[in-house]
Amino acid sequence: MTAREVLGRFPAGAPRGSWPAEEFAEARRAEGQAVTVVQDIRTDEFLVVVPAGDQR
């Protein structure tokens, strides 16, 4: 498994039409970070992560 840093955690049960993890990730991308959103099934959260080698 590749090491990643978690920049943000967001509950999967956000209100309909609300995408807080995606909005947070888009703001980080605008700053130049290569981030992605993944779901942690075990904790029922969306995580915004950056690969360990891509931290800026």
Z-matrix of the N, CA and C atoms (Angstrom, degrees):
N
C 1 1.450
C 2 1.526 1 109.04
N 3 1.305 2 116.77 1 137.61
C 4 1.450 3 122.93 2 179.88
C 5 1.522 4 109.87 3 -78.63
N 6 1.330 5 116.60 4 136.95
C 7 1.465 6 120.67 5 177.83
C 8 1.520 7 109.34 6 -70.92
N 9 1.323 8 115.68 7 136.01
C 10 1.462 9 121.28 8 178.72
C 11 1.514 10 109.30 9 -138.09
N 12 1.312 11 115.96 10 150.79
C 13 1.457 12 121.49 11 174.16
C 14 1.520 13 108.28 12 -100.94
N 15 1.325 14 116.36 13 131.85
C 16 1.461 15 121.56 14 177.23
C 17 1.525 16 107.93 15 -88.39
N 18 1.329 17 115.77 16 119.71
C 19 1.464 18 120.69 17 179.89
C 20 1.522 19 112.22 18 -91.92
N 21 1.331 20 116.70 19 -25.93
C 22 1.461 21 119.92 20 -178.96
C 23 1.509 22 111.47 21 -160.12
N 24 1.333 23 116.09 22 149.68
C 25 1.467 24 123.64 23 177.36
C 26 1.521 25 108.02 24 -124.88
N 27 1.329 26 115.50 25 133.61
C 28 1.452 27 120.70 26 -177.23
C 29 1.520 28 109.46 27 -136.09
N 30 1.336 29 118.73 28 134.33
C 31 1.458 30 120.59 29 179.89
C 32 1.523 31 110.99 30 -62.03
N 33 1.321 32 115.99 31 141.68
C 34 1.462 33 120.73 32 179.89
C 35 1.521 34 111.47 33 -70.74
N 36 1.307 35 118.76 34 -15.79
C 37 1.462 36 122.36 35 -176.97
C 38 1.515 37 114.23 36 -92.87
N 39 1.320 38 118.35 37 38.06
C 40 1.459 39 121.11 38 178.34
C 41 1.530 40 109.50 39 -64.98
N 42 1.327 41 117.34 40 153.77
C 43 1.469 42 119.62 41 179.04
C 44 1.520 43 112.13 42 -57.38
N 45 1.312 44 116.19 43 150.42
C 46 1.467 45 121.74 44 179.71
C 47 1.524 46 110.55 45 -53.55
N 48 1.325 47 115.43 46 132.43
C 49 1.454 48 121.12 47 -179.95
C 50 1.519 49 113.89 48 85.30
N 51 1.320 50 117.00 49 -2.25
C 52 1.458 51 121.73 50 179.46
C 53 1.526 52 108.69 51 -105.13
N 54 1.325 53 116.70 52 128.92
C 55 1.466 54 122.18 53 -179.02
C 56 1.520 55 109.75 54 -128.42
N 57 1.326 56 118.43 55 66.63
C 58 1.468 57 119.79 56 -174.13
C 59 1.525 58 114.17 57 -61.06
N 60 1.329 59 118.67 58 -36.11
C 61 1.467 60 120.23 59 179.13
C 62 1.523 61 110.54 60 -66.02
N 63 1.329 62 116.71 61 -43.22
C 64 1.468 63 120.29 62 179.13
C 65 1.520 64 111.48 63 -66.01
N 66 1.322 65 117.47 64 -38.31
C 67 1.463 66 120.92 65 178.58
C 68 1.531 67 110.71 66 -66.35
N 69 1.331 68 116.87 67 -42.12
C 70 1.459 69 121.27 68 176.96
C 71 1.525 70 110.49 69 -62.80
N 72 1.337 71 116.36 70 -43.91
C 73 1.463 72 120.77 71 179.65
C 74 1.528 73 111.02 72 -62.92
N 75 1.323 74 117.10 73 -41.65
C 76 1.468 75 120.03 74 -179.96
C 77 1.524 76 111.04 75 -62.62
N 78 1.321 77 116.96 76 -38.46
C 79 1.468 78 120.28 77 177.57
C 80 1.526 79 110.85 78 -64.73
N 81 1.324 80 117.82 79 -39.25
C 82 1.472 81 121.13 80 177.44
C 83 1.529 82 110.57 81 -67.19
N 84 1.324 83 116.61 82 -38.56
C 85 1.482 84 119.72 83 177.19
C 86 1.518 85 110.74 84 -62.84
N 87 1.320 86 116.85 85 -38.52
C 88 1.467 87 121.09 86 178.63
C 89 1.530 88 110.75 87 -63.66
N 90 1.325 89 116.69 88 -25.29
C 91 1.465 90 121.97 89 176.42
C 92 1.522 91 112.31 90 -85.28
N 93 1.333 92 117.23 91 -3.50
C 94 1.455 93 121.06 92 177.27
C 95 1.513 94 115.95 93 99.42
N 96 1.329 95 118.11 94 5.48
C 97 1.463 96 120.20 95 178.92
C 98 1.523 97 110.04 96 -86.78
N 99 1.319 98 115.95 97 141.46
C 100 1.470 99 121.98 98 176.54
C 101 1.522 100 107.31 99 -90.65
N 102 1.330 101 116.49 100 91.72
C 103 1.463 102 121.13 101 -177.54
C 104 1.520 103 110.47 102 -114.50
N 105 1.311 104 114.29 103 161.35
C 106 1.451 105 121.10 104 174.95
C 107 1.520 106 108.68 105 -141.56
N 108 1.330 107 116.01 106 160.01
C 109 1.458 108 121.65 107 177.63
C 110 1.518 109 107.73 108 -108.22
N 111 1.322 110 115.89 109 129.76
C 112 1.465 111 121.72 110 177.00
C 113 1.521 112 108.30 111 -129.84
N 114 1.336 113 116.00 112 157.23
C 115 1.459 114 119.24 113 177.24
C 116 1.514 115 109.89 114 -104.64
N 117 1.318 116 115.57 115 130.87
C 118 1.451 117 121.98 116 173.83
C 119 1.526 118 106.48 117 -95.50
N 120 1.310 119 116.30 118 102.36
C 121 1.464 120 121.55 119 -176.73
C 122 1.530 121 110.82 120 -62.13
N 123 1.312 122 117.07 121 -38.64
C 124 1.465 123 120.95 122 -176.55
C 125 1.531 124 111.69 123 -60.12
N 126 1.345 125 117.43 124 -41.42
C 127 1.465 126 120.67 125 -177.95
C 128 1.529 127 112.86 126 -100.24
N 129 1.339 128 118.20 127 -4.67
C 130 1.465 129 124.12 128 -177.92
C 131 1.530 130 110.57 129 56.77
N 132 1.332 131 114.75 130 48.12
C 133 1.459 132 121.62 131 178.16
C 134 1.525 133 109.87 132 -130.10
N 135 1.335 134 115.50 133 153.99
C 136 1.451 135 121.26 134 167.82
C 137 1.519 136 106.81 135 -95.76
N 138 1.321 137 116.40 136 134.61
C 139 1.455 138 122.14 137 -179.28
C 140 1.517 139 109.25 138 -114.64
N 141 1.295 140 116.37 139 135.91
C 142 1.464 141 121.79 140 171.59
C 143 1.521 142 105.16 141 -98.10
N 144 1.325 143 115.67 142 117.56
C 145 1.459 144 120.34 143 -173.88
C 146 1.518 145 110.84 144 -125.74
N 147 1.329 146 113.81 145 154.86
C 148 1.466 147 122.38 146 173.90
C 149 1.525 148 106.35 147 -127.85
N 150 1.324 149 118.55 148 133.06
C 151 1.471 150 119.85 149 176.22
C 152 1.520 151 109.53 150 -58.12
N 153 1.324 152 116.62 151 143.90
C 154 1.463 153 122.29 152 -175.17
C 155 1.531 154 112.60 153 -54.01
N 156 1.314 155 118.53 154 -38.07
C 157 1.453 156 121.65 155 -178.49
C 158 1.509 157 114.14 156 -76.70
N 159 1.341 158 118.83 157 -10.93
C 160 1.466 159 122.47 158 -175.66
C 161 1.522 160 113.94 159 -104.35
N 162 1.309 161 119.11 160 12.33
C 163 1.458 162 121.30 161 -178.75
C 164 1.521 163 109.47 162 -71.05
N 165 1.331 164 116.74 163 130.57
C 166 1.463 165 121.73 164 -179.97
C 167 1.494 166 110.15 165 -128.85
